[in-house]
Amino acid sequence: MKFKAQIMTEEDVNRVLVRISHEILEKNHGSQNLCLIGIRTRGIPLAYRLAQNIKKIDDSEIDVGELDITLYRDDLSLISKNPVVSQTKIPFSVEDKTVVLVDDVIFTGRTARAALEAVMEVGRPAKIQLAVLIDRGHSELPIKATYVGKNIPTSQNEVISVHISEHDGYTDVCIKEK
């Protein structure tokens, strides 16, 4: 893939996550009965960062879980004959809570659909919301993020590449061409 442009620096990403944290608290009238669940891979560190921001803003600890949606994907057979399944870690009840699913990029909406299905198997939340760092358009399903860091319209031959220091060693968002 060919590098096209850097869309966000580490400072930009941090600023957006602080804004999203405020929006989550505002929309939900605080942090009571709120939990965050990061979608593997880069949604997980983003969820933990949001939780840290919420603690600074609201002085409250909120539960954070980790979700692997591999087995819920509708394109599983296209990925691999033997997909690698990581661990889902949700060490708390989602019953009657507001669950905020966290992911790095929303593209077709299929990952979010799979995450919804996976969470519903764990329990019955009062509400499910979706927070994404980047919305790049091209939705194939009637799914829309509740909280969006940045809208970046892309063409089909472009790819949004999100790097998060906890996973990649540095943080930024770039656009690349196939």
C-alpha positions in Angstrom: 0.0 0.0 0.0 1.1 3.5 -0.8 1.2 6.2 1.9 -1.1 9.1 1.0 -1.4 11.3 4.0 -1.3 11.5 7.8 -4.8 12.4 9.0 -4.2 12.6 12.7 -1.2 12.8 15.0 -1.0 11.3 18.5 -2.0 14.7 19.9 -5.1 14.8 17.6 -6.1 11.3 18.6 -5.8 12.2 22.3 -7.8 15.4 21.9 -10.6 13.5 20.0 -10.7 10.8 22.8 -11.2 13.5 25.4 -14.0 15.0 23.4 -15.7 11.6 22.9 -15.3 10.9 26.7 -17.2 14.2 27.4 -19.9 13.3 24.9 -20.4 9.8 26.4 -20.8 11.4 29.9 -23.1 14.1 28.5 -25.4 11.8 26.5 -25.7 9.3 29.4 -26.0 11.9 32.2 -22.9 10.7 33.9 -21.2 7.3 34.2 -23.8 5.4 36.3 -24.5 1.9 34.8 -22.0 2.6 32.0 -19.4 0.2 30.7 -17.0 0.2 27.7 -16.2 -2.8 25.6 -13.4 -2.6 23.1 -13.5 -4.5 19.9 -10.3 -6.4 19.2 -7.7 -5.3 18.2 -7.3 -1.5 18.4 -10.7 -0.8 20.0 -9.4 -2.3 23.2 -6.7 0.2 24.0 -9.1 3.0 22.8 -11.7 1.8 25.3 -9.1 1.8 28.2 -8.1 5.3 27.2 -11.7 6.5 27.2 -12.2 5.0 30.7 -9.1 6.8 31.9 -10.5 10.1 30.5 -13.9 9.5 32.1 -12.2 8.9 35.5 -10.3 12.2 35.1 -13.5 14.0 34.1 -16.1 12.3 36.3 -13.9 10.8 39.1 -15.6 7.4 38.5 -14.2 4.0 37.6 -16.1 2.2 34.8 -15.8 -1.3 33.7 -13.9 -2.1 30.5 -14.2 -5.3 28.6 -12.5 -6.9 25.6 -14.5 -8.4 22.7 -13.3 -10.7 20.0 -15.9 -10.9 17.2 -14.1 -13.4 15.0 -16.8 -16.1 15.3 -19.6 -13.7 14.7 -18.4 -12.3 11.4 -20.5 -13.0 8.3 -17.4 -13.3 6.2 -15.6 -15.9 8.4 -15.1 -18.4 5.6 -13.4 -15.7 3.5 -10.9 -14.8 6.2 -9.3 -18.2 6.7 -10.1 -21.9 7.0 -8.8 -21.8 10.5 -9.4 -18.3 12.0 -7.5 -17.3 15.0 -9.9 -16.7 17.9 -8.6 -14.5 20.7 -10.2 -14.2 24.1 -13.3 -12.2 25.0 -12.9 -10.7 28.5 -16.0 -9.2 29.9 -15.6 -9.8 33.7 -18.8 -7.9 34.6 -22.5 -8.2 33.9 -23.9 -6.1 31.0 -27.4 -6.6 32.3 -29.4 -3.3 32.3 -26.2 -1.3 31.6 -25.4 1.1 28.9 -22.7 -0.6 26.8 -20.5 1.5 24.7 -18.7 -0.6 22.0 -15.4 1.0 21.0 -13.6 0.5 17.7 -11.0 2.3 15.7 -12.8 2.5 12.3 -16.3 2.0 11.0 -16.4 1.1 7.4 -19.1 -1.3 6.2 -20.8 -1.7 9.6 -20.3 -5.5 9.6 -17.8 -5.5 12.5 -20.3 -3.5 14.6 -23.1 -5.9 13.6 -21.0 -8.8 14.8 -20.1 -7.0 18.0 -23.8 -6.4 18.7 -24.6 -10.0 18.3 -21.7 -11.0 20.6 -22.7 -8.6 23.3 -26.3 -9.8 23.2 -25.1 -13.4 23.9 -23.3 -12.2 27.0 -26.4 -10.5 28.5 -29.2 -8.0 27.9 -27.9 -4.4 28.2 -30.3 -1.5 28.6 -28.7 0.3 25.7 -25.8 -0.3 23.3 -23.9 2.7 21.8 -21.0 2.7 19.4 -17.9 4.9 19.6 -15.4 5.0 16.8 -12.2 7.0 16.2 -12.8 7.2 12.4 -16.0 6.9 10.3 -14.9 6.4 6.7 -18.3 5.9 5.1 -19.4 3.1 2.8 -21.9 1.6 5.3 -23.5 -1.6 4.0 -25.9 -2.0 7.0 -28.2 0.4 8.8 -25.6 1.0 11.6 -24.3 4.3 12.6 -21.8 5.3 15.3 -23.2 7.2 18.3 -19.8 8.9 18.8 -17.4 9.7 16.0 -13.9 11.1 16.4 -13.5 12.2 12.8 -15.4 11.6 9.6 -13.0 10.8 6.7 -14.7 10.1 3.4 -12.7 7.6 1.4 -12.8 5.9 -1.9 -12.9 2.1 -2.2 -9.2 2.0 -3.1 -8.2 3.8 0.0 -7.5 2.3 3.5 -7.5 4.1 6.8 -4.6 2.9 8.9 -4.9 3.5 12.6 -1.8 3.0 14.9 -2.2 2.9 18.6 0.9 2.9 20.8 -0.3 0.1 23.1 -0.4 -2.2 20.0 1.9 -0.6 17.4 4.4 1.4 19.4 3.2 4.8 18.1 -0.2 6.6 17.6 -1.4 8.2 14.4 -4.0 7.8 11.7 -3.0 7.6 8.0 -4.7 7.1 4.7 -3.2 4.8 2.2 -3.9 3.7 -1.3 -4.2 0.1 -2.4 
